């Protein structure tokens, strides 16, 4: 694989997963603080109170990032640090991100900043959260101060990270905060997230006259039917609609897929929450498109499911999350996006794998992760040979951290974190990635 000098290599994290300091600097609780306290919701009742203690150790972490030689570091801002109460701005919370972004710049690392990576302030949730249309204005108030304070030192902005997770996992499936199981709520929540995305893009470009690139990140999984039967093809269509098209269509075509509106209408009794001008707002022209890719989906027909689909058994090699390792399907996804949706520059804003890493004699031999990342970087390289214009790749994640409902049970990092001592240890994958970045391609032999 080969990458030119303009290609952005990076690594990524998010605020709740690494920062800790949950009651410091004026921060108030988020929906994840509350969710972690609900018995049975998070593995062993783990929480982000301390996490990787990045809030206090950011200088050390910046030096680790610098040692990797990457061009950029993607992190998110904790909304409850910025607005700990409704309408109350907290400059102390902003100062942490100003220091972080400034220090990254000083070390030659471009800060790529995500505004929303799921940690909605608890005060907002108490007023209906994303289901309440007022959430659009709350988000804009938050985005506005972030733009005012940080736009000069931030290299790129991402409005939302994975609204599918925040919306459908949070409000429909109940496995993410706030833990609701109501499709009507979920569809409204997603809509308000997407409207807030479009309005934030318009604000940065029009009100601030900023030239800083801004986009959105969607998590996408190409879906395949187990067989070519009419039933399985229907299952795949519906699963694709739920996971992919419900987000791609509004962002790039200014419409929701009608087949899914029909399917959802059993639970969504009215779509009158879609106001005049909303769809045009959601489709606001961005500067790039962020994609988080981990795996593909394989599905089969299920009459018992509302959407007539369920996951099917696959004989693919899997990560510790049980996810198929599917770099070829990743190529299918990018080709489809180019054919059907957008010619915007694409950034892979997350890609990586969890494995059951073991620290032995001060080392972590995570060859399986190296193989995973190598295959996906090779796919990116191949796609760019086809003219697919992928401008950058952010490895998820910089370090082991709080993996949402899985707590600290799953390790995605290229840096091992001992949560008792907070000692960081570069895994073999970090050393390998450093060489890839330095040489703009693979140099170390792989035990594939």
C-alpha positions as CSV (number, residue, x, y, z in Angstrom):
1,X,0.0,0.0,0.0
2,X,1.1,3.5,-0.8
3,X,-0.1,6.9,0.4
4,X,1.0,10.4,-0.7
5,X,2.3,13.1,1.5
6,X,-1.1,14.9,1.6
7,X,-2.9,11.8,3.0
8,X,-3.8,12.4,6.7
9,X,-2.9,9.7,9.1
10,X,-4.5,10.0,12.5
11,X,-5.9,8.4,15.6
12,X,-9.1,9.1,17.5
13,X,-10.8,9.1,20.9
14,X,-13.9,10.7,22.5
15,X,-14.5,12.7,25.6
16,X,-16.5,10.4,27.9
17,X,-14.4,7.4,26.9
18,X,-11.1,8.8,28.1
19,X,-11.3,12.1,30.1
20,X,-12.5,11.1,33.6
21,X,-12.6,14.1,35.9
22,X,-16.4,13.7,35.9
23,X,-16.9,16.4,38.6
24,X,-14.0,18.7,37.9
25,X,-13.7,21.9,36.0
26,X,-17.4,22.7,36.4
27,X,-18.6,19.6,34.5
28,X,-22.0,18.3,35.4
29,X,-23.4,14.8,34.5
30,X,-24.2,13.6,31.0
31,X,-26.7,10.9,30.1
32,X,-23.9,8.4,30.2
33,X,-23.1,9.2,33.8
34,X,-26.7,8.4,34.7
35,X,-26.9,5.4,32.3
36,X,-23.9,3.7,33.9
37,X,-25.7,3.8,37.3
38,X,-28.6,1.8,36.0
39,X,-28.0,-1.9,37.1
40,X,-27.3,-4.2,34.2
41,X,-26.8,-1.6,31.5
42,X,-23.0,-1.5,31.5
43,X,-20.6,-4.4,32.0
44,X,-19.9,-4.7,35.7
45,X,-21.4,-1.3,36.3
46,X,-18.2,0.4,34.9
47,X,-18.4,4.1,34.3
48,X,-16.4,7.0,32.9
49,X,-15.7,8.7,36.3
50,X,-11.9,8.2,35.9
51,X,-11.6,6.4,32.5
52,X,-8.1,7.1,31.2
53,X,-7.7,10.2,33.3
54,X,-6.9,12.1,30.1
55,X,-8.1,15.3,31.7
56,X,-5.1,15.3,33.9
57,X,-2.7,13.4,31.7
58,X,-3.3,15.1,28.3
59,X,0.3,16.4,28.1
60,X,1.6,12.8,28.4
61,X,-1.0,11.6,25.9
62,X,0.0,14.3,23.4
63,X,3.6,13.1,23.6
64,X,2.4,9.6,22.8
65,X,0.5,10.9,19.8
66,X,3.6,12.9,18.7
67,X,5.7,9.7,19.0
68,X,3.4,8.0,16.5
69,X,4.2,10.6,14.0
70,X,0.5,11.0,12.9
71,X,-0.7,14.2,11.2
72,X,-3.9,14.6,13.1
73,X,-5.7,13.7,16.3
74,X,-9.5,13.5,16.5
75,X,-11.2,14.1,19.9
76,X,-14.6,15.2,21.0
77,X,-15.7,18.0,23.3
78,X,-17.8,17.2,26.4
79,X,-20.9,19.3,26.1
80,X,-21.6,19.1,29.9
81,X,-18.2,20.8,30.5
82,X,-19.2,23.7,28.2
83,X,-22.9,24.1,29.4
84,X,-23.1,22.5,32.8
85,X,-26.6,24.0,33.2
86,X,-29.1,25.2,30.6
87,X,-28.0,28.6,29.3
88,X,-25.0,28.7,31.5
89,X,-21.7,28.8,29.7
90,X,-18.6,27.5,31.6
91,X,-15.3,29.1,30.3
92,X,-13.3,26.8,32.6
93,X,-14.6,23.8,30.6
94,X,-13.7,25.4,27.3
95,X,-10.2,26.2,28.6
96,X,-9.3,22.5,28.8
97,X,-10.0,22.1,25.1
98,X,-8.3,25.3,24.2
99,X,-5.1,24.0,26.0
100,X,-5.5,20.6,24.3
101,X,-5.9,22.0,20.8
102,X,-3.2,24.6,21.2
103,X,-0.7,22.1,22.5
104,X,-1.5,19.7,19.7
105,X,-0.9,22.5,17.2
106,X,2.4,23.4,18.9
107,X,3.5,19.7,18.4
108,X,2.6,19.8,14.7
109,X,-0.6,17.7,15.2
110,X,-3.9,18.9,13.5
111,X,-6.8,18.9,16.0
112,X,-9.9,17.3,14.4
113,X,-12.8,18.1,16.7
114,X,-16.2,16.4,17.1
115,X,-18.9,18.4,18.8
116,X,-21.2,15.6,19.7
117,X,-20.0,12.1,20.6
118,X,-23.0,11.1,22.7
119,X,-22.5,12.8,26.1
120,X,-25.7,14.9,26.1
121,X,-25.9,17.0,29.3
122,X,-28.3,15.5,31.8
123,X,-30.1,18.8,32.1
124,X,-31.0,18.5,28.4
125,X,-32.2,15.0,28.8
126,X,-34.4,16.0,31.7
127,X,-36.1,18.4,29.2
128,X,-36.7,15.6,26.7
129,X,-33.2,15.3,25.2
130,X,-33.0,14.9,21.4
131,X,-36.7,14.1,21.2
132,X,-37.5,17.7,22.1
133,X,-37.1,20.0,19.1
134,X,-35.5,22.6,21.5
135,X,-32.4,20.3,21.4
136,X,-31.6,21.8,18.0
137,X,-31.2,25.3,19.6
138,X,-29.3,23.9,22.6
139,X,-26.9,22.3,20.3
140,X,-26.5,25.5,18.3
141,X,-25.8,27.5,21.4
142,X,-23.1,25.0,22.3
143,X,-21.7,24.9,18.8
144,X,-21.6,28.7,18.7
145,X,-19.3,29.0,21.7
146,X,-17.1,26.2,20.4
147,X,-16.7,28.0,17.1
148,X,-16.1,31.3,18.8
149,X,-13.4,30.0,21.1
150,X,-11.7,27.3,19.1
151,X,-12.2,27.9,15.3
152,X,-8.9,29.5,14.9
153,X,-6.9,26.6,16.3
154,X,-9.1,23.6,15.1
155,X,-8.2,22.0,11.8
156,X,-11.6,20.5,11.1
157,X,-15.0,20.2,12.7
158,X,-17.3,17.2,12.9
159,X,-20.8,18.0,14.0
160,X,-22.1,14.6,15.1
161,X,-20.5,11.2,15.5
162,X,-22.7,8.3,14.5
163,X,-26.2,9.6,14.9
164,X,-27.4,6.0,14.3
165,X,-25.9,5.0,17.6
166,X,-27.0,8.1,19.5
167,X,-30.5,7.8,18.0
168,X,-31.3,4.2,17.4
169,X,-29.1,2.5,20.0
170,X,-30.0,5.1,22.6
171,X,-33.7,5.7,22.0
172,X,-34.9,2.5,20.1
173,X,-32.8,-0.4,21.1
174,X,-32.0,0.9,24.6
175,X,-28.5,-0.4,24.8
176,X,-26.9,3.1,24.8
177,X,-27.9,6.1,26.9
178,X,-30.5,7.2,27.6
179,X,-31.7,3.5,27.3
180,X,-35.1,4.1,25.8
181,X,-37.0,1.6,23.6
182,X,-39.3,3.7,21.6
183,X,-39.0,3.9,17.8
184,X,-41.2,7.1,17.7
185,X,-38.7,8.8,20.0
186,X,-35.7,7.5,18.1
187,X,-36.9,8.7,14.7
188,X,-37.6,12.2,16.2
189,X,-34.2,12.2,18.0
190,X,-32.3,11.3,14.9
191,X,-34.2,14.0,12.9
192,X,-33.3,16.7,15.5
193,X,-29.7,15.6,15.5
194,X,-29.6,15.9,11.7
195,X,-31.3,19.3,11.7
196,X,-28.8,20.5,14.3
197,X,-26.0,19.2,12.1
198,X,-27.2,21.2,9.1
199,X,-27.8,24.4,11.1
200,X,-24.3,24.1,12.7
201,X,-22.8,23.8,9.2
202,X,-24.7,26.8,8.0
203,X,-23.7,28.8,11.1
204,X,-20.0,28.1,10.7
205,X,-20.0,29.1,7.0
206,X,-22.4,32.0,7.0
207,X,-22.3,33.6,10.5
208,X,-18.6,33.0,11.1
209,X,-17.5,33.2,7.5
210,X,-15.1,30.4,8.4
211,X,-13.1,28.4,6.0
212,X,-12.4,25.6,8.5
213,X,-13.7,22.3,6.9
214,X,-16.8,20.9,8.5
215,X,-18.7,17.6,8.0
216,X,-20.5,14.8,9.7
217,X,-19.5,11.2,10.6
218,X,-21.8,8.3,10.0
219,X,-21.1,4.7,11.0
220,X,-21.9,2.6,7.9
221,X,-22.1,-1.2,7.4
222,X,-22.8,-2.6,4.0
223,X,-25.5,-5.3,4.4
224,X,-25.7,-8.6,2.6
225,X,-28.4,-11.2,2.4
226,X,-27.5,-14.7,3.6
227,X,-29.1,-16.1,0.4
228,X,-30.5,-14.7,-2.8
229,X,-34.1,-15.7,-1.8
230,X,-36.8,-13.0,-2.1
231,X,-37.1,-13.1,1.7
232,X,-33.5,-12.5,2.5
233,X,-33.2,-9.8,-0.1
234,X,-36.1,-8.0,1.6
235,X,-34.3,-8.5,5.0
236,X,-31.1,-6.9,3.6
237,X,-33.0,-4.0,2.0
238,X,-34.7,-3.2,5.4
239,X,-31.6,-3.6,7.4
240,X,-29.7,-1.3,5.0
241,X,-32.5,1.2,5.3
242,X,-32.3,1.2,9.1
243,X,-28.5,1.3,9.4
244,X,-27.4,3.3,6.3
245,X,-30.1,4.9,4.1
246,X,-32.0,6.5,6.9
247,X,-28.9,8.8,7.4
248,X,-27.3,8.9,3.9
249,X,-30.5,9.9,2.1
250,X,-31.3,13.0,4.2
251,X,-27.7,14.1,4.4
252,X,-27.0,13.8,0.6
253,X,-30.5,13.8,-1.0
254,X,-32.6,15.8,1.4
255,X,-35.2,13.0,1.8
256,X,-35.9,10.1,4.1
257,X,-36.3,6.7,2.3
258,X,-40.0,6.2,1.8
259,X,-39.9,2.4,2.2
260,X,-38.5,2.9,5.7
261,X,-41.0,5.7,6.5
262,X,-43.7,3.1,5.7
263,X,-42.1,0.4,7.8
264,X,-41.6,2.8,10.7
265,X,-45.2,4.1,10.5
266,X,-46.4,1.2,12.7
267,X,-44.8,3.1,15.6
268,X,-44.2,6.6,14.2
269,X,-47.8,7.7,13.8
270,X,-47.0,11.1,12.4
271,X,-44.1,12.7,10.6
272,X,-45.2,16.2,11.4
273,X,-42.0,16.8,13.4
274,X,-40.4,17.3,9.9
275,X,-40.9,21.0,9.5
276,X,-40.7,23.1,6.4
277,X,-37.1,23.6,5.3
278,X,-35.8,20.8,7.6
279,X,-34.7,18.5,4.8
280,X,-32.9,21.3,2.9
281,X,-31.1,22.2,6.2
282,X,-30.0,18.6,6.8
283,X,-28.6,18.4,3.3
284,X,-26.4,21.5,3.9
285,X,-23.3,21.3,1.8
286,X,-20.4,20.0,3.8
287,X,-16.6,20.1,3.1
288,X,-16.0,16.4,3.7
289,X,-17.8,13.2,4.7
290,X,-16.6,11.1,7.7
291,X,-17.1,7.4,7.8
292,X,-16.6,5.0,10.7
293,X,-16.2,1.5,9.4
294,X,-15.7,-1.7,11.4
295,X,-17.6,-4.5,9.8
296,X,-20.3,-5.7,7.4
297,X,-23.7,-7.0,8.1
298,X,-25.1,-10.4,7.1
299,X,-28.8,-10.8,7.5
300,X,-31.7,-13.2,6.9
301,X,-35.5,-13.0,6.9
302,X,-37.3,-13.1,10.2
303,X,-41.1,-12.8,10.3
304,X,-40.9,-12.1,14.0
305,X,-39.0,-8.9,13.6
306,X,-40.8,-5.6,12.8
307,X,-38.4,-5.0,10.0
308,X,-38.4,-8.7,8.9
309,X,-34.6,-9.0,9.4
310,X,-32.2,-10.5,11.8
311,X,-28.4,-11.2,11.9
312,X,-27.3,-14.4,10.1
313,X,-24.4,-16.7,11.0
314,X,-21.2,-15.9,9.2
315,X,-18.0,-18.0,8.9
316,X,-15.8,-14.9,8.6
317,X,-12.9,-14.4,11.0
318,X,-14.1,-12.1,13.8
319,X,-12.7,-9.5,16.3
320,X,-13.3,-9.7,20.0
321,X,-16.6,-7.8,19.4
322,X,-17.8,-10.7,17.3
323,X,-17.7,-8.5,14.2
324,X,-16.8,-9.9,10.8
325,X,-13.5,-8.7,9.4
326,X,-14.5,-7.5,6.0
327,X,-12.1,-5.2,4.1
328,X,-13.5,-6.2,0.7
329,X,-17.0,-5.2,1.8
330,X,-15.5,-1.9,2.9
331,X,-14.5,-1.4,-0.7
332,X,-18.1,-2.2,-1.8
333,X,-19.4,0.5,0.6
334,X,-17.1,3.2,-0.7
335,X,-17.9,2.4,-4.3
336,X,-21.6,2.6,-3.6
337,X,-21.2,5.9,-1.8
338,X,-19.4,7.3,-4.8
339,X,-22.0,5.9,-7.3
340,X,-25.1,6.9,-5.3
341,X,-24.4,9.6,-2.8
342,X,-21.4,12.0,-2.9
343,X,-18.2,13.2,-4.4
344,X,-17.1,15.0,-1.2
345,X,-13.6,14.1,0.1
346,X,-14.0,11.1,2.4
347,X,-12.2,10.6,5.7
348,X,-12.2,7.3,7.5
349,X,-12.8,8.9,10.9
350,X,-12.7,5.5,12.7
351,X,-11.5,2.0,11.9
352,X,-10.0,-0.5,14.2
353,X,-10.6,-3.6,16.2
354,X,-11.0,-4.9,19.7
355,X,-8.9,-7.9,20.8
356,X,-8.2,-9.6,24.2
357,X,-4.9,-8.0,24.7
358,X,-2.5,-9.2,27.4
359,X,0.4,-7.2,28.8
360,X,3.4,-9.5,29.3
361,X,6.9,-8.3,30.2
362,X,6.0,-4.7,29.3
363,X,4.8,-5.6,25.8
364,X,1.5,-6.3,24.1
365,X,1.8,-8.6,21.0
366,X,-1.4,-7.7,19.1
367,X,-0.6,-9.2,15.7
368,X,-4.3,-9.7,15.0
369,X,-4.9,-6.0,15.3
370,X,-2.0,-5.3,13.0
371,X,-3.4,-7.7,10.4
372,X,-6.9,-6.0,10.7
373,X,-5.6,-2.5,10.3
374,X,-3.2,-3.5,7.5
375,X,-6.0,-5.1,5.5
376,X,-8.2,-2.0,5.8
377,X,-5.3,0.4,5.0
378,X,-4.6,-1.7,2.0
379,X,-8.2,-1.3,1.0
380,X,-8.0,2.5,1.4
381,X,-4.9,2.5,-0.8
382,X,-6.6,0.3,-3.4
383,X,-9.7,2.6,-3.4
384,X,-7.5,5.6,-3.9
385,X,-5.9,3.9,-6.9
386,X,-9.5,3.7,-8.3
387,X,-9.9,7.5,-7.8
388,X,-12.2,7.2,-4.7
389,X,-10.6,10.3,-3.0
390,X,-10.2,9.1,0.5
391,X,-8.1,11.9,2.2
392,X,-7.4,10.4,5.6
393,X,-7.6,7.5,8.0
394,X,-8.0,7.7,11.8
395,X,-7.2,4.6,13.7
396,X,-9.7,3.8,16.6
397,X,-8.4,4.2,19.1
398,X,-5.4,5.9,20.5
399,X,-5.7,4.0,23.7
400,X,-7.8,1.4,25.5
401,X,-10.8,3.2,27.0
402,X,-14.4,3.0,28.2
403,X,-16.2,1.0,25.5
404,X,-19.8,2.2,26.3
405,X,-22.1,-0.7,27.4
406,X,-19.1,-3.0,27.3
407,X,-17.3,-0.9,30.0
408,X,-13.6,-1.6,30.2
409,X,-14.0,-5.2,29.0
410,X,-13.1,-4.5,25.3
411,X,-9.8,-3.0,24.3
412,X,-9.6,-1.1,21.0
413,X,-6.4,0.9,21.7
414,X,-3.0,0.8,20.1
415,X,-1.8,1.9,23.5
416,X,-2.5,-0.4,26.4
417,X,-3.9,1.3,29.6
418,X,-3.5,-0.3,33.0
419,X,-6.7,1.2,34.6
420,X,-5.3,0.7,38.1
421,X,-2.1,2.7,37.6
422,X,-3.0,4.6,34.4
423,X,0.3,3.4,33.0
424,X,0.3,3.6,29.2
425,X,2.2,1.0,27.1
426,X,2.6,1.1,23.3
427,X,1.3,-2.1,21.8
428,X,3.1,-3.7,18.8
429,X,0.3,-2.2,16.7
430,X,1.4,1.3,17.8
431,X,5.0,0.6,16.8
432,X,3.8,-0.8,13.5
433,X,1.5,2.1,12.8
434,X,4.3,4.5,13.5
435,X,6.4,2.9,10.8
436,X,3.4,2.9,8.3
437,X,2.9,6.6,8.9
438,X,6.6,7.4,8.6
439,X,7.0,5.4,5.4
440,X,3.5,6.2,3.9
441,X,2.9,2.4,3.6
442,X,3.6,-1.0,5.0
443,X,7.2,-1.8,5.8
444,X,7.2,-4.5,8.5
445,X,6.5,-8.1,7.6
446,X,3.1,-9.3,8.7
447,X,2.1,-12.7,9.9
448,X,-1.1,-12.7,8.0
